[in-house]
Amino acid sequence: MTDRNQTLFDRAAQVIPGGVNSPVRAFRAVGGTPRFVQRAQGAYFWDANGQKYIDYIGSWGPMILGHGHPAVLEAVQKAALDGFSFGAPTEREIELAEEILKHVPSMEMVRLVSSGTEAGMSALRLARGATGRSKFIKFEGCYHGHADALLVKAGSGLATFGNPTSAGVPPEVVRDTLVLEYNNIQQLEEAFALHGKELACVMIEPIAGNMNFVRASVPFMKRCRELCTEYGALLVFDEVMSGFRVALGSAQSVYAKAIPGFKPDMTVLGKVIGGGMPLAAFGGPREIMRQLAPTGPVYQAGTLSGNPVATACGLTTLREIAKPGFFEALSARTQSLVDGLKGAAAAAGVPFSADCQGGMFGFLLLPELAQNYAQVMTSDSPKFNKLFHGLLDGGVYIAPALYEAGFVSGAHTEADIAETVRVAADVFKSL
Ligand SMILES: *Cc1c(COP(=O)(O)O)cnc(C)c1O
């Protein structure tokens, strides 16, 4: 039988760099041929060979209801009939903004944009504009989109600022980006002692999903908050992945339970709030958000921002996941996947650790959970690649790189979880 995935990949590679429109889709980390998706429904998708997979990527997070949810489909179809884009305001933008603010009360105003990259980049500009400061802190292993100033790895020492992680990013542009180790309180305190008065913000993924799944510890988060407040820097939560995914109130609601009165100054959202359409957002207190054009001096704009079809998709998705019991059921299902995988790994004697929150999970072939990027990277990558391909051959699709998180949707059933654990148990035995 000809492999249509391979045929399509070869054809794609002639006209699209690497055959893909976003690098990790290319399977470079794990080897093999990317699966070209033909269609998806519920918790499954079918590739170009007609092979069915249980989908644990869900478009890297957005598909929290599963694919083709009837209420979302209906809303999108109806919106499309009324027009694709106007470049003028619509009532639905207000409704989506109100829905977001209702669940994430640290934000009093929100600006809608089209991608997480755009939202992160704009939030950084606003933090700099609102504070009148240029320097900021980010953490190794956190991804905030591919804006120049954010594509940075740690420099040689604390007093030095970062180095670009991509060609084409001029060193001058990352001169003000300080990259620290995640969960390292001592480094954070030293950095504030040196640069605190010059810092516009600390930008962080509170539950990081771009270095597998790593939580900021409660003491670390508490210290981030205290130091930002003390030095007048803004604490910016990048919840593009964790927002409306780990809880209805997003990751900040998880930290607010552990740290009384806790809230970030600004929040960046994407993925789930678009329900699979290009839509993202950033928001915060009125006094900060009013610094944005047209009311303030910080410029930001977008031809397709608040797109009527995307807002219909996002709004319906958020209303569905806000229904009583949705997150309880999603959390329980994700927990049962994690517990099942742990049990299967233990039975096969494979070192394994896993964690989850809401509908997001991660696992590593390490006996202990990782606390930072360097620890994640000690996970056995040849073994991960074997596991990845074993699961794929068994009809289970997880992220094709060990530094990515996984996602369960409301459409995954206990039977899907049981099937996944059964496939994994066989693969573990062969590792
Ligand atoms: C996905 C992601 C982004 C970038 O969003 P895009 O829509 O891919 O541009 C930014 N931050 C985090 C935490 C993400 O997971």
The ligand as an SDF file (V2000), in Angstrom:
LIG
                    3D

 15 15  0  0  0  0  0  0  0  0999 V2000
    1.2410   28.3510   21.9570 C   0  0  0  0  0  0  0  0  0  0  0  0
    1.8450   29.3450   22.8910 C   0  0  0  0  0  0  0  0  0  0  0  0
    2.1800   30.6390   22.4810 C   0  0  0  0  0  0  0  0  0  0  0  0
    2.1190   31.0700   21.0410 C   0  0  0  0  0  0  0  0  0  0  0  0
    0.8450   31.0230   20.5310 O   0  0  0  0  0  0  0  0  0  0  0  0
    0.6290   30.9460   18.9250 P   0  0  0  0  0  0  0  0  0  0  0  0
   -0.8320   31.0590   18.7550 O   0  0  0  0  0  0  0  0  0  0  0  0
    1.2230   29.6410   18.4940 O   0  0  0  0  0  0  0  0  0  0  0  0
    1.3830   32.1070   18.3430 O   0  0  0  0  0  0  0  0  0  0  0  0
    2.6080   31.5380   23.4380 C   0  0  0  0  0  0  0  0  0  0  0  0
    2.7230   31.1880   24.7260 N   0  0  0  0  0  0  0  0  0  0  0  0
    2.4350   29.9490   25.1530 C   0  0  0  0  0  0  0  0  0  0  0  0
    2.5420   29.6250   26.6030 C   0  0  0  0  0  0  0  0  0  0  0  0
    2.0090   28.9820   24.2440 C   0  0  0  0  0  0  0  0  0  0  0  0
    1.7600   27.7330   24.6790 O   0  0  0  0  0  0  0  0  0  0  0  0
  1  2  1  0
  2  3  1  0
  2 14  2  0
  3  4  1  0
  3 10  2  0
  4  5  1  0
  5  6  1  0
  6  7  2  0
  6  8  1  0
  6  9  1  0
 10 11  1  0
 11 12  2  0
 12 13  1  0
 12 14  1  0
 14 15  1  0
M  END
$$$$
